Amino acid sequence: MLSKNIQQYIEEHSQETYDLLVTLAQIPSPSNHEEKRAEFILDLLQSWGAEGAFIDEALNVVYPYADDGKQDLSVFMAHIDVVFPDTEPLPIRTEGDRLYCPGVGDDTANLVAMLMVVRYLLQEKMTPKDTGILFVANSGEEGLGNLKGSRKICETYGRRIRRFYSFDGGLSGIVCGAVGSARYKVTAHTAGGHSYGKFGAANAIHAISGIVNAIYALQVPEYGRTTYNVGMISGGTSVNSIAQQAEILCEYRSDDPRSMAIMEEHFRKIFAGAQNEEVRIETELVGLRPCGSLQEDARREQEDMLREASAILEEYGGAIPRTGSGSTDCNIPLSMNIPAICYGFYRGQGAHTREEYVEIPSLKTGYYAAFESILAFFA
């Protein structure tokens, strides 16, 4: 239960925090180009007195709140990238109790909730209980960001991380397992030619369509849950040209390493089988997210994390949260046997669409849940 002083702080600063959400949500931050939002957050932290905050090579904003370089660490992160490629300010509007903006929930609302707690900690100069504390506004969670921010944090601090929390998603669920994925850009090349004069010559669109058909003829392995998808297709020159080039972006996913290995073999056979004297197939691995399972000690630690987080979300979300696997920043620590879970602090809909919104009344509830989650680590 939060103290009256903390409850008063949340109430007094909720409008200010909402205004920060409105400002931050409009700053463009496509995966791999998060510079503007990262710089804004770093300036904000420094204005609050966050000495030692910095932007690393992966465009993470990293703030070691308490870290002597030796002790175990508890990591709290929320990602700054959005799925949208916009480089101009993102459109924002309110309708009734809803705040609409692409990426406003995924993951800006959670980022702002975490930042609100950081500001309180700095103001009160609070001391952690048992571990050092690392706050991260991380890059590269979405799509072809390929979890670059989480990878960098685990590469830098991995052996010292005791607990890893990713604040992403809403109040109703907790991700505690990792869905791995492999994503390929596949390009077919042919000589092409005039559609009439060179009729019968190999067509890159025909070749790439054969790959699509072969993927959708696959039977998924029996281990865990496995899926595949062709998400984009492009190519050709004109209606009267035999296509010289066509390409797809495709992926497979699974929460079981055995199925990941089987699907990799299937995909490679399909790609190789599409190549012949007239068709050259080029493949590029553009994304790889690991899955994995925790060993016994780490699993027990994660079970404690789940119990604590479930109690918080039940209290403020009004229902026992569902648990399951997903593709989140936690994939990296979980693959390294680091206990990790992922959950968030708002209610809303439309993630990954331009009609995404958060329910404004849920934001204050989320601030309470965020304080409860993080302040448990402080004296």
DOVEX-621950 format. One record per residue (C-alpha): chain; residue in one letter; x negated, y negated, z negated; residue number from 1. Coordinates in nm, 4 decimals, decimal comma, always signed. Layout:
# residues N
R	ch	aa	X	Y	Z	i
R	A	A	X	Y	Z	NUM $
...
END
This chain:
# residues 379
R	ch	aa	X	Y	Z	i
R	A	M	+0,0000	+0,0000	+0,0000	1 $
R	A	L	-0,1410	-0,3377	+0,0985	2 $
R	A	S	-0,1898	-0,5962	-0,1753	3 $
R	A	K	+0,0300	-0,9052	-0,1893	4 $
R	A	N	-0,2692	-1,1192	-0,0890	5 $
R	A	I	-0,3184	-0,9184	+0,2290	6 $
R	A	Q	+0,0545	-0,9211	+0,3066	7 $
R	A	Q	+0,0552	-1,2975	+0,2605	8 $
R	A	Y	-0,2472	-1,3295	+0,4910	9 $
R	A	I	-0,0711	-1,1297	+0,7642	10 $
R	A	E	+0,2445	-1,3372	+0,7333	11 $
R	A	E	+0,0569	-1,6671	+0,7392	12 $
R	A	H	-0,1557	-1,5707	+1,0390	13 $
R	A	S	+0,0930	-1,3726	+1,2481	14 $
R	A	Q	+0,1796	-1,6666	+1,4773	15 $
R	A	E	-0,1866	-1,7509	+1,5238	16 $
R	A	T	-0,2581	-1,3869	+1,6051	17 $
R	A	Y	+0,0317	-1,3789	+1,8515	18 $
R	A	D	-0,1102	-1,6884	+2,0213	19 $
R	A	L	-0,4452	-1,5101	+2,0506	20 $
R	A	L	-0,2692	-1,2170	+2,2181	21 $
R	A	V	-0,1081	-1,4524	+2,4709	22 $
R	A	T	-0,4448	-1,6127	+2,5470	23 $
R	A	L	-0,6474	-1,2922	+2,5645	24 $
R	A	A	-0,3918	-1,1009	+2,7722	25 $
R	A	Q	-0,4238	-1,3537	+3,0545	26 $
R	A	I	-0,8024	-1,3196	+3,0870	27 $
R	A	P	-0,8748	-1,0864	+3,3820	28 $
R	A	S	-1,0744	-0,7804	+3,2832	29 $
R	A	P	-1,0788	-0,5057	+3,5490	30 $
R	A	S	-1,2835	-0,1978	+3,4642	31 $
R	A	N	-1,6535	-0,2565	+3,5358	32 $
R	A	H	-1,5947	-0,6342	+3,5489	33 $
R	A	E	-1,5055	-0,7186	+3,1906	34 $
R	A	E	-1,7459	-1,0131	+3,1595	35 $
R	A	K	-1,4889	-1,2907	+3,1057	36 $
R	A	R	-1,2996	-1,1137	+2,8312	37 $
R	A	A	-1,6197	-0,9908	+2,6657	38 $
R	A	E	-1,7634	-1,3423	+2,6529	39 $
R	A	F	-1,4399	-1,4814	+2,5094	40 $
R	A	I	-1,4365	-1,2199	+2,2325	41 $
R	A	L	-1,8027	-1,2700	+2,1473	42 $
R	A	D	-1,7514	-1,6472	+2,1194	43 $
R	A	L	-1,4455	-1,5875	+1,9016	44 $
R	A	L	-1,6301	-1,3514	+1,6651	45 $
R	A	Q	-1,9232	-1,5879	+1,6355	46 $
R	A	S	-1,6883	-1,8775	+1,5555	47 $
R	A	W	-1,5589	-1,6669	+1,2653	48 $
R	A	G	-1,9109	-1,6085	+1,1361	49 $
R	A	A	-1,9812	-1,2642	+1,2819	50 $
R	A	E	-2,3591	-1,2787	+1,2749	51 $
R	A	G	-2,5220	-1,0035	+1,4746	52 $
R	A	A	-2,2371	-0,9551	+1,7240	53 $
R	A	F	-2,3618	-0,8990	+2,0789	54 $
R	A	I	-2,2711	-0,7753	+2,4259	55 $
R	A	D	-2,4576	-0,4594	+2,5258	56 $
R	A	E	-2,5581	-0,3268	+2,8685	57 $
R	A	A	-2,2194	-0,1579	+2,9160	58 $
R	A	L	-2,0313	-0,4867	+2,8474	59 $
R	A	N	-1,9175	-0,3699	+2,5048	60 $
R	A	V	-1,8798	-0,6427	+2,2444	61 $
R	A	V	-2,0457	-0,4786	+1,9439	62 $
R	A	Y	-2,0238	-0,6095	+1,5890	63 $
R	A	P	-2,2165	-0,4167	+1,3232	64 $
R	A	Y	-2,0194	-0,5463	+1,0256	65 $
R	A	A	-2,2302	-0,3509	+0,7820	66 $
R	A	D	-2,5148	-0,1417	+0,9187	67 $
R	A	D	-2,8591	-0,0998	+0,7725	68 $
R	A	G	-2,9650	+0,1151	+1,0662	69 $
R	A	K	-2,9808	+0,4333	+0,8593	70 $
R	A	Q	-2,6508	+0,5257	+0,6940	71 $
R	A	D	-2,3526	+0,7017	+0,8477	72 $
R	A	L	-2,1135	+0,4865	+1,0492	73 $
R	A	S	-1,7390	+0,4579	+1,0897	74 $
R	A	V	-1,6583	+0,3221	+1,4351	75 $
R	A	F	-1,3440	+0,1242	+1,5180	76 $
R	A	M	-1,2878	+0,0306	+1,8815	77 $
R	A	A	-1,0243	-0,1050	+2,1188	78 $
R	A	H	-1,0897	-0,1417	+2,4900	79 $
R	A	I	-1,1005	-0,4714	+2,6786	80 $
R	A	D	-1,0508	-0,3485	+3,0363	81 $
R	A	V	-0,7194	-0,3186	+3,2186	82 $
R	A	V	-0,6260	-0,1096	+3,5212	83 $
R	A	F	-0,5466	-0,4125	+3,7367	84 $
R	A	P	-0,8062	-0,5556	+3,9776	85 $
R	A	D	-0,6970	-0,9199	+3,9327	86 $
R	A	T	-0,9761	-1,1753	+3,9043	87 $
R	A	E	-0,7366	-1,4661	+3,8461	88 $
R	A	P	-0,5424	-1,5107	+3,5187	89 $
R	A	L	-0,2872	-1,2344	+3,4651	90 $
R	A	P	+0,0804	-1,3452	+3,4758	91 $
R	A	I	+0,2564	-1,3599	+3,1397	92 $
R	A	R	+0,6147	-1,4326	+3,0366	93 $
R	A	T	+0,8612	-1,3746	+2,7544	94 $
R	A	E	+1,2136	-1,2429	+2,7910	95 $
R	A	G	+1,4037	-1,2177	+2,4656	96 $
R	A	D	+1,1976	-1,0097	+2,2235	97 $
R	A	R	+0,9608	-0,8868	+2,4936	98 $
R	A	L	+0,6220	-1,0214	+2,5976	99 $
R	A	Y	+0,5410	-0,9163	+2,9539	100 $
R	A	C	+0,1901	-0,9067	+3,1013	101 $
R	A	P	-0,0138	-0,6408	+3,2831	102 $
R	A	G	-0,2313	-0,4773	+3,0173	103 $
R	A	V	-0,0660	-0,6576	+2,7254	104 $
R	A	G	-0,0137	-0,3338	+2,5371	105 $
R	A	D	-0,2834	-0,1217	+2,6957	106 $
R	A	D	-0,4902	-0,2331	+2,5264	107 $
R	A	T	-0,4789	-0,6025	+2,4403	108 $
R	A	A	-0,2273	-0,5799	+2,1551	109 $
R	A	N	-0,4395	-0,3206	+1,9754	110 $
R	A	L	-0,7554	-0,5206	+2,0359	111 $
R	A	V	-0,5973	-0,8302	+1,8803	112 $
R	A	A	-0,4756	-0,6308	+1,5779	113 $
R	A	M	-0,8300	-0,5056	+1,5189	114 $
R	A	L	-0,9727	-0,8558	+1,5582	115 $
R	A	M	-0,7251	-0,9884	+1,3014	116 $
R	A	V	-0,8635	-0,7423	+1,0464	117 $
R	A	V	-1,2218	-0,8397	+1,1333	118 $
R	A	R	-1,1411	-1,2035	+1,0677	119 $
R	A	Y	-0,9965	-1,1179	+0,7268	120 $
R	A	L	-1,3020	-0,9098	+0,6346	121 $
R	A	L	-1,5327	-1,1967	+0,7246	122 $
R	A	Q	-1,3245	-1,4442	+0,5297	123 $
R	A	E	-1,3150	-1,2249	+0,2188	124 $
R	A	K	-1,6714	-1,0921	+0,2600	125 $
R	A	M	-1,5538	-0,7406	+0,1819	126 $
R	A	T	-1,7943	-0,4521	+0,1246	127 $
R	A	P	-1,7541	-0,1039	+0,2790	128 $
R	A	K	-1,7217	+0,1969	+0,0483	129 $
R	A	D	-1,9211	+0,4863	+0,1893	130 $
R	A	T	-2,0376	+0,4148	+0,5444	131 $
R	A	G	-2,1596	+0,1365	+0,7635	132 $
R	A	I	-1,8918	-0,0194	+0,9830	133 $
R	A	L	-1,9153	-0,0776	+1,3566	134 $
R	A	F	-1,6468	-0,2729	+1,5419	135 $
R	A	V	-1,6429	-0,2457	+1,9200	136 $
R	A	A	-1,4352	-0,4235	+2,1838	137 $
R	A	N	-1,5319	-0,1707	+2,4447	138 $
R	A	S	-1,5475	-0,1593	+2,8216	139 $
R	A	G	-1,4637	+0,1044	+3,0791	140 $
R	A	E	-1,1801	+0,3047	+2,9255	141 $
R	A	E	-0,9535	+0,2861	+3,2270	142 $
R	A	G	-0,9769	+0,4799	+3,5537	143 $
R	A	L	-1,3158	+0,4610	+3,7180	144 $
R	A	G	-1,4591	+0,2795	+3,4183	145 $
R	A	N	-1,5464	+0,6413	+3,3339	146 $
R	A	L	-1,5589	+0,5739	+2,9577	147 $
R	A	K	-1,8837	+0,3810	+3,0019	148 $
R	A	G	-1,8303	+0,1805	+2,6821	149 $
R	A	S	-1,7625	+0,4799	+2,4623	150 $
R	A	R	-2,0535	+0,6647	+2,6231	151 $
R	A	K	-2,2895	+0,3805	+2,5422	152 $
R	A	I	-2,1795	+0,3617	+2,1783	153 $
R	A	C	-2,2152	+0,7375	+2,1310	154 $
R	A	E	-2,5510	+0,7351	+2,3095	155 $
R	A	T	-2,6785	+0,4581	+2,0812	156 $
R	A	Y	-2,5262	+0,5610	+1,7478	157 $
R	A	G	-2,4031	+0,9183	+1,8031	158 $
R	A	R	-2,5918	+1,1110	+1,5354	159 $
R	A	R	-2,4937	+0,8575	+1,2718	160 $
R	A	I	-2,1196	+0,8400	+1,3477	161 $
R	A	R	-1,9141	+1,0156	+1,0816	162 $
R	A	R	-1,5729	+0,9003	+1,2022	163 $
R	A	F	-1,4654	+0,7483	+1,5333	164 $
R	A	Y	-1,1351	+0,5625	+1,5765	165 $
R	A	S	-1,0051	+0,4376	+1,9100	166 $
R	A	F	-0,7107	+0,1997	+1,8817	167 $
R	A	D	-0,5113	+0,2623	+2,1982	168 $
R	A	G	-0,1483	+0,3519	+2,2619	169 $
R	A	G	+0,1437	+0,2804	+2,0304	170 $
R	A	L	+0,2766	+0,3495	+1,6835	171 $
R	A	S	+0,4454	+0,6762	+1,7754	172 $
R	A	G	+0,1575	+0,9130	+1,8488	173 $
R	A	I	-0,1981	+1,0216	+1,7776	174 $
R	A	V	-0,4394	+1,1702	+2,0298	175 $
R	A	C	-0,6695	+1,4233	+1,8645	176 $
R	A	G	-0,7798	+1,6378	+2,1600	177 $
R	A	A	-0,9680	+1,5569	+2,4792	178 $
R	A	V	-0,8312	+1,6111	+2,8287	179 $
R	A	G	-1,1329	+1,6293	+3,0570	180 $
R	A	S	-1,1294	+1,5250	+3,4215	181 $
R	A	A	-1,3427	+1,5162	+3,7345	182 $
R	A	R	-1,2669	+1,2615	+4,0052	183 $
R	A	Y	-1,3936	+1,2772	+4,3610	184 $
R	A	K	-1,4026	+1,0482	+4,6586	185 $
R	A	V	-1,3954	+1,2780	+4,9635	186 $
R	A	T	-1,4631	+1,1390	+5,3123	187 $
R	A	A	-1,4223	+1,3186	+5,6451	188 $
R	A	H	-1,6343	+1,1968	+5,9399	189 $
R	A	T	-1,5805	+1,2876	+6,3072	190 $
R	A	A	-1,6863	+1,1537	+6,6484	191 $
R	A	G	-1,3340	+1,0242	+6,7168	192 $
R	A	G	-1,2297	+0,8782	+7,0491	193 $
R	A	H	-0,9315	+0,7685	+7,2591	194 $
R	A	S	-0,6098	+0,9477	+7,1664	195 $
R	A	Y	-0,5401	+1,0390	+7,5314	196 $
R	A	G	-0,8815	+1,0581	+7,6874	197 $
R	A	K	-1,0360	+1,2612	+7,4021	198 $
R	A	F	-0,7279	+1,4605	+7,3090	199 $
R	A	G	-0,8256	+1,7743	+7,1224	200 $
R	A	A	-1,1330	+1,6222	+6,9567	201 $
R	A	A	-1,1612	+1,6579	+6,5782	202 $
R	A	N	-0,9574	+1,4017	+6,3864	203 $
R	A	A	-1,0772	+1,2882	+6,0428	204 $
R	A	I	-0,7201	+1,2386	+5,9205	205 $
R	A	H	-0,6342	+1,5941	+6,0215	206 $
R	A	A	-0,9429	+1,7206	+5,8373	207 $
R	A	I	-0,8714	+1,5260	+5,5208	208 $
R	A	S	-0,5064	+1,6379	+5,5346	209 $
R	A	G	-0,6279	+1,9973	+5,5366	210 $
R	A	I	-0,8169	+1,9295	+5,2144	211 $
R	A	V	-0,5031	+1,7803	+5,0579	212 $
R	A	N	-0,2976	+2,0835	+5,1598	213 $
R	A	A	-0,5601	+2,3204	+5,0183	214 $
R	A	I	-0,5666	+2,1367	+4,6846	215 $
R	A	Y	-0,1886	+2,1559	+4,6536	216 $
R	A	A	-0,1937	+2,5272	+4,7294	217 $
R	A	L	-0,4104	+2,5951	+4,4215	218 $
R	A	Q	-0,2812	+2,7975	+4,1284	219 $
R	A	V	-0,3976	+2,6370	+3,8050	220 $
R	A	P	-0,5944	+2,8505	+3,5556	221 $
R	A	E	-0,4211	+3,0020	+3,2558	222 $
R	A	Y	-0,6423	+2,8355	+2,9945	223 $
R	A	G	-0,4917	+2,5281	+2,8310	224 $
R	A	R	-0,3022	+2,2798	+3,0474	225 $
R	A	T	-0,4545	+2,1995	+3,3863	226 $
R	A	T	-0,3419	+1,9581	+3,6588	227 $
R	A	Y	-0,4657	+1,8176	+3,9885	228 $
R	A	N	-0,3760	+1,5149	+4,1972	229 $
R	A	V	-0,4571	+1,3303	+4,5181	230 $
R	A	G	-0,4024	+0,9677	+4,4248	231 $
R	A	M	-0,5158	+0,7678	+4,7285	232 $
R	A	I	-0,5607	+0,8306	+5,1007	233 $
R	A	S	-0,6879	+0,5984	+5,3727	234 $
R	A	G	-0,8504	+0,6052	+5,7155	235 $
R	A	G	-0,8157	+0,5693	+6,0879	236 $
R	A	T	-0,8437	+0,2750	+6,3272	237 $
R	A	S	-0,5246	+0,2515	+6,5337	238 $
R	A	V	-0,2308	+0,4558	+6,6565	239 $
R	A	N	-0,4116	+0,5337	+6,9826	240 $
R	A	S	-0,7475	+0,6272	+6,8293	241 $
R	A	I	-0,8616	+0,9660	+6,7051	242 $
R	A	A	-0,9682	+0,8827	+6,3527	243 $
R	A	Q	-1,3428	+0,8807	+6,2934	244 $
R	A	Q	-1,3112	+0,8508	+5,9172	245 $
R	A	A	-1,0555	+0,9249	+5,6467	246 $
R	A	E	-1,0905	+0,9552	+5,2713	247 $
R	A	I	-0,9071	+1,0521	+4,9572	248 $
R	A	L	-0,9496	+1,0031	+4,5850	249 $
R	A	C	-0,8591	+1,3203	+4,3989	250 $
R	A	E	-0,8980	+1,4663	+4,0543	251 $
R	A	Y	-0,8387	+1,7654	+3,8320	252 $
R	A	R	-0,7823	+1,7610	+3,4564	253 $
R	A	S	-0,7739	+2,0131	+3,1747	254 $
R	A	D	-0,7939	+2,0320	+2,7985	255 $
R	A	D	-0,9934	+2,3593	+2,8206	256 $
R	A	P	-1,3585	+2,3757	+2,9359	257 $
R	A	R	-1,3006	+2,7143	+3,1002	258 $
R	A	S	-1,0350	+2,5703	+3,3281	259 $
R	A	M	-1,2557	+2,2727	+3,4066	260 $
R	A	A	-1,5235	+2,5113	+3,5336	261 $
R	A	I	-1,2733	+2,7105	+3,7407	262 $
R	A	M	-1,1266	+2,3975	+3,9000	263 $
R	A	E	-1,4722	+2,2671	+3,9846	264 $
R	A	E	-1,5426	+2,5866	+4,1750	265 $
R	A	H	-1,2075	+2,5648	+4,3572	266 $
R	A	F	-1,2627	+2,2028	+4,4607	267 $
R	A	R	-1,6160	+2,2662	+4,5840	268 $
R	A	K	-1,4994	+2,5611	+4,7952	269 $
R	A	I	-1,2224	+2,3511	+4,9489	270 $
R	A	F	-1,4608	+2,0678	+5,0331	271 $
R	A	A	-1,7187	+2,3042	+5,1831	272 $
R	A	G	-1,4552	+2,4950	+5,3814	273 $
R	A	A	-1,3362	+2,1786	+5,5564	274 $
R	A	Q	-1,6754	+2,1136	+5,7153	275 $
R	A	N	-1,7746	+2,2444	+6,0603	276 $
R	A	E	-1,9696	+2,1382	+6,3685	277 $
R	A	E	-1,7238	+1,8577	+6,4439	278 $
R	A	V	-1,6352	+1,7502	+6,0896	279 $
R	A	R	-1,8756	+1,6268	+5,8243	280 $
R	A	I	-1,7434	+1,6134	+5,4685	281 $
R	A	E	-1,9022	+1,3759	+5,2211	282 $
R	A	T	-1,8182	+1,4050	+4,8505	283 $
R	A	E	-1,8936	+1,1642	+4,5678	284 $
R	A	L	-1,8244	+1,2313	+4,2015	285 $
R	A	V	-1,6816	+0,8969	+4,0884	286 $
R	A	G	-1,5590	+0,9949	+3,7424	287 $
R	A	L	-1,6328	+1,2655	+3,4876	288 $
R	A	R	-1,4713	+1,2867	+3,1458	289 $
R	A	P	-1,5618	+1,5785	+2,9211	290 $
R	A	C	-1,3317	+1,7856	+2,7070	291 $
R	A	G	-1,4461	+1,9874	+2,4084	292 $
R	A	S	-1,3542	+2,1318	+2,0731	293 $
R	A	L	-1,4849	+2,0448	+1,7286	294 $
R	A	Q	-1,6822	+2,2821	+1,5107	295 $
R	A	E	-1,5476	+2,3721	+1,1683	296 $
R	A	D	-1,6963	+2,0915	+0,9550	297 $
R	A	A	-1,6057	+1,8246	+1,2094	298 $
R	A	R	-1,2580	+1,9727	+1,2499	299 $
R	A	R	-1,1953	+1,9503	+0,8758	300 $
R	A	E	-1,3042	+1,5854	+0,8806	301 $
R	A	Q	-1,0702	+1,5188	+1,1715	302 $
R	A	E	-0,7839	+1,6863	+0,9843	303 $
R	A	D	-0,8363	+1,4364	+0,7009	304 $
R	A	M	-0,8320	+1,1534	+0,9553	305 $
R	A	L	-0,5092	+1,2865	+1,1028	306 $
R	A	R	-0,3359	+1,3106	+0,7652	307 $
R	A	E	-0,4308	+0,9563	+0,6758	308 $
R	A	A	-0,3332	+0,8092	+1,0121	309 $
R	A	S	-0,0069	+1,0057	+1,0235	310 $
R	A	A	+0,0936	+0,8682	+0,6842	311 $
R	A	I	+0,0255	+0,5127	+0,8023	312 $
R	A	L	+0,2153	+0,5505	+1,1285	313 $
R	A	E	+0,5064	+0,7202	+0,9548	314 $
R	A	E	+0,5270	+0,4357	+0,7048	315 $
R	A	Y	+0,5160	+0,1561	+0,9604	316 $
R	A	G	+0,6448	+0,3344	+1,2694	317 $
R	A	G	+0,9417	+0,4894	+1,0940	318 $
R	A	A	+0,8846	+0,8483	+1,2094	319 $
R	A	I	+0,6285	+1,1262	+1,1902	320 $
R	A	P	+0,3948	+1,0606	+1,4864	321 $
R	A	R	+0,3498	+1,3256	+1,7522	322 $
R	A	T	-0,0011	+1,4607	+1,8029	323 $
R	A	G	-0,1669	+1,6023	+2,1123	324 $
R	A	S	-0,4420	+1,5766	+2,3696	325 $
R	A	G	-0,5158	+1,2940	+2,6098	326 $
R	A	S	-0,7830	+1,1183	+2,8108	327 $
R	A	T	-0,9143	+0,8415	+2,5865	328 $
R	A	D	-1,2358	+0,6903	+2,4570	329 $
R	A	C	-1,2356	+0,9779	+2,2073	330 $
R	A	N	-1,3320	+1,2237	+2,4836	331 $
R	A	I	-1,6972	+1,1301	+2,4435	332 $
R	A	P	-1,7320	+1,1717	+2,0647	333 $
R	A	L	-1,5155	+1,4851	+2,0644	334 $
R	A	S	-1,7444	+1,6409	+2,3267	335 $
R	A	M	-2,0357	+1,5636	+2,0909	336 $
R	A	N	-1,8683	+1,7240	+1,7865	337 $
R	A	I	-1,7901	+1,3836	+1,6319	338 $
R	A	P	-1,4489	+1,3664	+1,4575	339 $
R	A	A	-1,2327	+1,1204	+1,6512	340 $
R	A	I	-0,8687	+1,0202	+1,6866	341 $
R	A	C	-0,6801	+0,7595	+1,8887	342 $
R	A	Y	-0,3633	+0,5664	+1,8022	343 $
R	A	G	-0,2198	+0,2171	+1,8266	344 $
R	A	F	-0,0220	-0,0638	+1,6669	345 $
R	A	Y	+0,2731	-0,1724	+1,8805	346 $
R	A	R	+0,5907	-0,0640	+2,0553	347 $
R	A	G	+0,6441	-0,1263	+2,4236	348 $
R	A	Q	+0,6759	+0,0257	+2,7677	349 $
R	A	G	+0,5365	+0,0122	+3,1185	350 $
R	A	A	+0,1674	+0,0775	+3,0603	351 $
R	A	H	-0,0304	+0,0722	+3,3873	352 $
R	A	T	+0,2474	-0,1220	+3,5644	353 $
R	A	R	+0,2882	-0,4935	+3,6264	354 $
R	A	E	+0,6096	-0,4842	+3,4224	355 $
R	A	E	+0,4315	-0,3750	+3,1043	356 $
R	A	Y	+0,5649	-0,5316	+2,7874	357 $
R	A	V	+0,5306	-0,5221	+2,4113	358 $
R	A	E	+0,8182	-0,5676	+2,1699	359 $
R	A	I	+0,7269	-0,8865	+1,9870	360 $
R	A	P	+0,8816	-0,7867	+1,6494	361 $
R	A	S	+0,6655	-0,4702	+1,6494	362 $
R	A	L	+0,3427	-0,6712	+1,6548	363 $
R	A	K	+0,3612	-0,7774	+1,2906	364 $
R	A	T	+0,4393	-0,4179	+1,1939	365 $
R	A	G	+0,1283	-0,3196	+1,3877	366 $
R	A	Y	-0,0834	-0,5721	+1,1999	367 $
R	A	Y	+0,0173	-0,4047	+0,8736	368 $
R	A	A	-0,0762	-0,0625	+1,0146	369 $
R	A	A	-0,4101	-0,1945	+1,1409	370 $
R	A	F	-0,4993	-0,3431	+0,8016	371 $
R	A	E	-0,3966	-0,0212	+0,6266	372 $
R	A	S	-0,6103	+0,1845	+0,8664	373 $
R	A	I	-0,9301	-0,0183	+0,8375	374 $
R	A	L	-0,9210	-0,1543	+0,4829	375 $
R	A	A	-0,9157	+0,2040	+0,3501	376 $
R	A	F	-1,2892	+0,1970	+0,4215	377 $
R	A	F	-1,3541	-0,1063	+0,2021	378 $
R	A	A	-1,3828	-0,1533	-0,1718	379 $
END
